[in-house]
């Protein structure tokens, strides 16, 4: 009962929190005050220590040094958080970026799962009504009886938040909550958070997106390399200042469009259609051309066929109609391997799901395109030593931050995983005579500003070398700045193809909503 | 108050792995000691007798190696399939299929094709090839069902075991039964041209086949493009498809290798040990192979080491039954305890145990 401070409006105080992992100082004496009734953003690049710090706060890790204090009866008392369960007993709940829901159970069952004192026989209706009521209070309508797999990602997130609220949390930690949401869902989430803080709850909001920090948060703490570099009032700062604090230097503007002329046509889609996994139309008679030295932007709300476009062009999904030509040669129905040989490379949207085998070494991952041919391959054999040499070359040229080529790909930060994929794909593309077709699906999603800058620069560089880039993105600013033309997808169809110089974000928005360009 | 909590490790060092392994074995042996005490035996004496029974002399070592031979091969068979996350639980049946095919060649080819020279240089390769082919066919059915229709391979490979075992029992009890065998179940003995050469006692060439196979599988895993593709599919099938690897083709090829190795085990057993098709071929070597592969963490060279140690445990278990009059099941119980604690101990390779002092709970 020593060390009692009396700052009435502080809900949580972290003082001098240090957390080490072998060879890494993840948090270096971090101080952080979170007040009652505020949204406090925790901003930083990937690997800056945001998640570690929050894992300490929610009981997953124990700090090596430092104390955590919680407000109780108007005073701060040091606490020892032993486990996530203990954290929630103390009123601290975390909403993870990757949901921890049981997909085959209902909303109600997911909310109460693992709680103490749940009776053997559930009064599902009563519990459901309670949960629905909490949902309404915070502008999060849910259907308690619905099964998780039936819900959209935004609805699943509501269930995660409800789980924490139902357990009576006063301090909510949200780990990059908007990463998976549509703009509309993000707005709704903002309203939910406002209602919570109005009731005196505190919210810690982990993010690396400056825009949403500026629009959601009251105060912001910037972490860089495990240290707290600044805690600021959002009203008294700017995006530019925050970006500088985050990366520790000034950022350059997105690379500009190309001035020169287009090369020959590299990729042509003629009325291509395909089906999704449930056998429903996913692409309807798509016709597009991509020239050498061009970036063709693909815009659209997520789930309108962009993913299927990438899969069809790379041979991962069979077409049900139309033709695909690469460099004037018909490649309809080609296998992924044939598309690779034809010079189509792919930066997939799901880095760890498709682009990398997380448990294999970085060297193994970097060899995914090149292992079939010399110098790596010798007949049926594979030269592992040369593989490491090549990997080291790529790591250096593409500035991938890793302890070494033997490190599992999973343990790299998101930005460095993406750099590794780009290194592999771009290098594979260089083997295609006359420029590669680079299919880049959401290449900057989930990355911090420094990594975004480097990914965009690489793509622009390839375009300047004469490759064609199919840039699928949900970041309209990125498309407006980089793309030569933008094709807007809606419901698996192209609503229109526009030049950024002759359109506006508003017009793109209308096309994305399904209005056809006349 | 003092409590404990588990914390995830970022990386696991070799030293940690070895320490964890040693700790796991200690736990298993202690559990076994309690059991031995419960049946009224001295644990030290029993463990001593087991060690002596398994490795205490030339004869004992030979017997252990004879027991290890099939385990090496089935362990490799399982390791190959599991590496690609293809859950081949059917090594037992594939082994039996191989044993049937090898026996068929040895028993009936001399009659059907008398012009084939009856010497070991001709017959043993023929029998081995037939065994590999039969095992592979037995494994291919589940492989094709899986790769074309998505049928769960755990169920199909498991069920195929029983089909093979029943067929084999039918054969040596019925159509292939030795008419001059005084009514004992079992086929006639093979001609000597169908015996695997023996080094000493019952120790036969099958051990060398197993060792060579281990090295070959190790080369496939670590030095070939195919091994790279297998690992890629095992780690992330989507990424493998993305890299242009044909999953269908690899399931088929991997199962030919995996089930072929199991089939070869059947050949090694009938041509090396029993010299006829009889009871004793389906003695769970295929299932024990799963334990071997798992304890060896699917590493082909470690499979050899684990197979020998496990065989020692089994032979030693038989020994204490004879010398100390203890139940033979002790060996199997220990085997189970070791598997359980080594697999369970894995959590300490991935997590670190931290002691925490909790201050008295505040009101």
Interface residues (C-beta under 8 A of the other chain):
Chain A: X1 X21 X22 X24 X61 X62 X77 X79 X80 X82 X83 X314 X316 X335 X336 X337 X339 X340 X346 X348 X350 X353 X354 X355 X356 X357 X358 X359 X360 X364 X367 X368 X369 X371 X372 X377 X380 X381 X382 X384 X411
Chain B: X3 X5 X7 X9 X10 X11 X222 X223 X224 X225 X226 X227 X228 X231 X232 X235 X236 X238 X239 X240 X241 X242 X243 X244 X245 X246 X354 X356 X358 X359 X362
